[in-house]
Amino acid sequence: MPILAFIWVYADSKDPQKIIELSYSVFWLVLPSLAFFLILPFFLNLGIKFSISMLLSIIAMSAFYGAALWLYKLY
């Protein structure tokens, strides 16, 4: 889907700088969501119930989103 967003933004603005900014923001927002897919099976392999594993994974992902947002603002 980001590819469609890149095409749309470029067709609308013809501004490569907007594509650069969008690319960086997509990168920083994808990383925390990828962590979720590593953390959830980790908790499930530990034998933690699904609902608790899901909750802990969402909390961890939220923390990663906060860290990514903080790093993005520094960058």
TORPAMAR-546915 format. One line per 2 residues: their letters; for each residue x, y, z of C-alpha. Coordinates in Angstrom, 3 decimals, padded with zeros to 6 digits, always signed. Last residue first. Layout:
! residues N
A	X,Y,Z; ...
This chain:
! residues 75
YL	+016.166,+012.426,+013.178; +015.262,+013.324,+016.737
KY	+011.541,+013.380,+015.895; +011.847,+009.967,+014.244
LW	+013.639,+008.620,+017.313; +010.771,+009.722,+019.584
LA	+008.191,+008.301,+017.188; +010.128,+005.040,+017.036
AG	+010.303,+004.875,+020.837; +006.561,+005.490,+021.162
YF	+005.828,+002.902,+018.467; +008.095,+000.422,+020.282
AS	+006.143,+001.038,+023.498; +002.905,+000.445,+021.616
MA	+004.339,-002.790,+020.215; +005.201,-003.916,+023.737
II	+001.666,-003.158,+024.947; +000.182,-004.951,+021.937
SL	+002.428,-007.959,+022.563; +001.485,-008.044,+026.241
LM	-002.221,-007.968,+025.362; -001.851,-010.672,+022.705
SI	+000.156,-012.897,+025.027; -002.471,-012.405,+027.753
SF	-005.270,-013.354,+025.367; -003.299,-016.296,+023.944
KI	-002.367,-017.850,+027.273; +001.335,-017.880,+028.154
GL	+003.060,-021.167,+027.342; +006.508,-019.657,+026.764
NL	+006.046,-020.432,+023.085; +002.970,-018.173,+023.118
FF	+005.041,-015.334,+024.568; +007.671,-015.660,+021.838
PL	+004.973,-016.103,+019.181; +003.533,-012.682,+020.117
IL	+006.900,-010.898,+020.418; +008.169,-011.544,+016.908
FF	+005.033,-010.495,+015.039; +004.639,-007.486,+017.336
AL	+008.191,-006.361,+016.552; +007.172,-006.017,+012.906
SP	+004.596,-003.410,+013.964; +007.325,-001.364,+015.602
LV	+009.448,-001.372,+012.436; +006.663,-000.377,+010.036
LW	+006.107,+003.097,+011.500; +009.713,+004.275,+011.191
FV	+009.942,+003.047,+007.596; +006.616,+004.625,+006.617
SY	+007.800,+007.965,+008.043; +011.069,+007.799,+006.142
SL	+009.345,+007.022,+002.847; +006.770,+009.769,+003.372
EI	+009.534,+012.324,+003.944; +011.394,+011.236,+000.812
IK	+008.170,+011.231,-001.221; +007.400,+014.761,-000.017
QP	+010.915,+015.833,-001.048; +010.301,+014.429,-004.543
DK	+007.563,+017.052,-005.130; +005.317,+016.393,-008.152
SD	+002.463,+017.309,-005.756; -000.590,+015.215,-006.634
AY	+001.050,+012.638,-008.876; +003.887,+012.334,-006.351
VW	+001.526,+011.919,-003.402; -000.601,+009.357,-005.256
IF	+002.365,+007.368,-006.536; +003.951,+007.269,-003.086
AL	+000.618,+006.322,-001.477; +000.162,+003.519,-003.996
IP	+003.628,+002.241,-003.136; +002.801,+002.512,+000.570
M	+000.000,+000.000,+000.000
